[in-house]
Amino acid sequence: MSNRTSNATMNPPLWLSALVLLGCFTLMQVLFAGWITPKAEAVLMAQGSQSLSSVWVILKDMEQQICFSLLFYCLFLMGYKLWRLLDEEAIYTCDFLADYDKSKPLDIDIALHELESSTFRENPAMLTWINCIRRYKNTRNVQHAASAIASSVDSLAAQLESGNNMIRYIIWAIPSIGFVGTVRGIGQALAQADKALAGDISGMTASLGVAFNSTLVALFISLILMYFMHLLNSRQDSMVLKTQESCERHLLAHLHQ
């Protein structure tokens, strides 16, 4: 567990997100220009219209490149949040006042000062303890302190949910980019209708391939991201429940003394 402050959204710093986004697009540009596109062109020249089912031909277009760039960026965002959740998992279950003798009354001022001066004072779990002790200090009522736990946990859940907005947007945007490729491909196919009527259907076939391949790849990527999003949501829900359970088990026990 690293010694650093935290935030409830668990998102990476803005500069790191921008750097990774740029890196993902750059990597995909190099990969497509240097490997996938040449492979697709070679297959098209060798097999003609029979090559439309080739994986290289399916992946070669601009929309697919953008979708893959967003895929890896979105995986980075989710991976970062999952790493943070695993890295700080011990915080959500620990007793921050374990050194205090539960058989003696808790010195509220000393306990509050110790928590507020902690390295992890910005951690959501630690903030929940601090808010609860502050409420108890003001009211001297354990029931009011317990209600502070509930409100803090609800706030934590809301912050975690709002922190996933960018991930949800990307998961929504990827199929939309695929549909853009579909519209572009159909437009190109209609523009070559005269050639098709004259007997040359190769251009229309290739354009329709662009239309269907972009949607196919985008939907497949979206399915993958939705699965990892489910894993992330499950882990976040578990963190919220552990925070609430830790407060109710450890913190209220200290306050009852």
Disulfide bonds with the S-S distance in Angstrom:
none
